[in-house]
Amino acid sequence: RDEERIQIDMYYVPFLRHPSPKLRNILKTLAEVLILKMSLFLTAIIPPEALSDQVDDIRKELSERYNIHAALKPPVHITLYRPLNIDPNAEQKLVKLLRSLSLQHNPFEINLLNFDTFNIQTIFVNVLKNAALNALQKDVSAIYHRNNVDTKEPKNKSGFHPHITVAYRDIPPNVFPQIWEELKNRKFKRSFVAEHFSLLKHDGKRWQLFENFPLRKPQTLELF
């Protein structure tokens, strides 16, 4: 499981600085045992099925033509919070927190426009920023940090950059320019209404839907 290995490495890196090789190995083993007892979760917005199928067709096209497959593993999604290992005892607490959060937001429109890249590692459908999407992502992130679901300091200081990945991780450096040359001028303009966001759980092979959280902020009555 690539996602679990990333999480294990994140915990193990600080141990590399310890002067005792024996203790380093013990701490690494302990970290692996603790992480592997947890489940990996991803908080995201899943587009409607028809739109997801269109984006997935692009992912499959690139996979077949360039022999790249990593982007096919997760469902088509916009990440609100990165994949994170969570203790089983904290799962229902997280669900309750996210359910409460969903009642603070209304459905909103999301617009997709063409393609873009992160360096030479990731190619994605660009998601146009808007105030409602930014507010939701900010509140989701706050849930994880204020409630110690994620105890690590956020690494990304550049802010939220919403996107839908179509190719990443396993793109050979010499192939990346070919793919980008093809996609940089391709037009892709779509929109949809985000009526909920989702919590996905990795079962060891693939991501599975764990819970949907409808966006349904109660209406306030105006007094005349």
N, C-alpha and C positions, 0 to 999 in steps of 0.2 A: 504494500500500500504506500504509494508515493506520498500521499498527504500525511500519513502517520509518520513517515520517515522525516519529513520536513519538521514536524512538531518535535520529534525526538531530538533532532539536531539542534533545534532552538534551545532546548533544555540542556543539551550536552555541552554546547560551546563554552559556557562559563567554567566548566570542569576542566577544560583543556589547559587552563592556566595554573592548575594545582601542581606543585612540584613533585608529588608522589605518583608515579605511574600506577601503583597498586590501587591507591585510593581513587584515581581517575577512573579506572576500570570498574570499581565497585559503584561509584556514583553513576556512571553511565548505565550499568545494569539496572540500578534502582530506578533511574529515570525511564528506561525502556519499560520496566514492569508497570510503573505508575501510568505511563501514557497509554500502554496497550490495554489497560483495564478501562480506559475512558472511551467515549464515542466521539466521533468527529462530526461537528455541526457546521452548517453554512446558512447564513441569513441572506436572503436574496429576493428580488422581484422576478417572477417567472412570467414572460409575456404570454398572451393567449396562444392557444395551440396552433392556429393557422400561421401566425407570425413566427412562432418558434420553429415550425416546420420549414419556413422559408429560410431562416438563418441557418438551420441545421443542414439544409441542402447545400448552402455555401460551404459549411464546414466539411461535409462529405466530399464535395467537389475538390476542395484543396487537399483533403486526405488522400483521395484516389490519385490525383495528378502528381503530388509531391511526396507521397509516402510519409505523411505526418499524421499522427493519430491522437496526441494528447488532448487536443481541444474537444474531441468527441466524447470524452469520459463524463464530464458533468452535463446536466441539462442546460439548454440555452437560458441564460440568466443575467441579471444585473446584480452584482454583489453589493450588499449593504454592509455586511461585516464578514471579514475574512474567515476561512475555515479554522475552527478552534476545537481542541479536545476538551470535553466537559465531563466532569464526574457524574456518574449515573444518578447520584443523590441530588444533584443540582438541576437535573433536566426539567422537572416539573416546575421548579421555581422560575427557571428561565421562561418557560411557556407562559406562566402567569404574568410575568413582567412584560413580555412582548404583547400579550393579549390586552393588558391594560394600556400599553402604549398605542396600540392600534385604534383605541377609542379616542385618541387625541388628534387623529388625522382624518381628512376626507379623501375620497378618491381624486385622482388628478391625472392629467394627460402627460404622457411621455412621448417625446419625439426622437426618432432615429434619423441620422443624416450621414450617409456615406461611410468611409472607412478612415482609420488613422492607425498610428503605431506608437508603441513604447520602445524606444531605442531600436535594436534589431532582435528583439525577443518576442514581441507580441503584436499581432494584428487584430483589430477589433472593429465592430460597428460602433460608430460614435453616437453616444447618447447626449443630447443637448441638455445642459443644466437648466434647472428651473428651481424656483424658491421652494416649492412643495417637496420635490425630490431631495433637495439639500437638507431641508428641515427633518424629513423622515430619517435620512441616513445619520444625521447628527444625533437625533434622539435614540436611535438604535445603538449607536456607538456608546452613548452615555449610559445606557442600560448595562452594557457589558462592563464598563469601567467603574461606575459608581457602586455597583453591587458586587464587585470583585469576582465576576464571572471570568473576566480576563484581567489578570493581575499585572500583565506586562505593559510597559509604556508604549503608546503608539509609535511605530517607526516612521510612518509616512507623514512628514511635516508639510508636504506640498498641497495637502487638501484632498478632497473627494473628487475623483475623475470617473464618473459613471461610464460604463462601456459594456459591450457584449463581445466576448472573445470568440474569434473564429480560427485562430492559429496561434500557438505559443509553445514554449518549453522545448519541443523536439524539432524545431525548425533548424536545419543546418545553416551555419552562417553564410555559406555560398549560395544557398537556395533563397534566403530571405529577400534579396534584391529582386529576384525573378517574381516572387509572389507579390511584392509591393508594387512593382512596375505594372502588374496586371490589375491590381485593386485600387490603386491611388486615384484613377480617373473613372472608376465604375460608380454609377449612381445607385444609391439605395436610400429611399426616403419613405419612412413608414411612421405611423403613430398608433398609440393604443392608450386606453385608460387603465391605470393601475388601480384596481379595486381591492387588492390585498397584497400582502407580502408573505413570504414563506420561510419556514425553518426546515432545512433538509438535513437528513442524517445519513452518514455513510455506513453501509452494511458490510464493508470489507471488500466489496466488488464494485458497487456503484452507489450513487446518491439516490435516496428515497425520500419522498415527501413525508415529513414528520408532523407538520401542523401548518395550516393556513391561518392568517390573521386579517380578517376583513377590516378595511378602513371605513369607519362609520362613526365619526365624531357627532355626538348628540347635538341637535339643533337647539339654539337658545331662543326662547320666546321673547318677543319684543312687547313691552308694555306701552300701551297708548294712553 
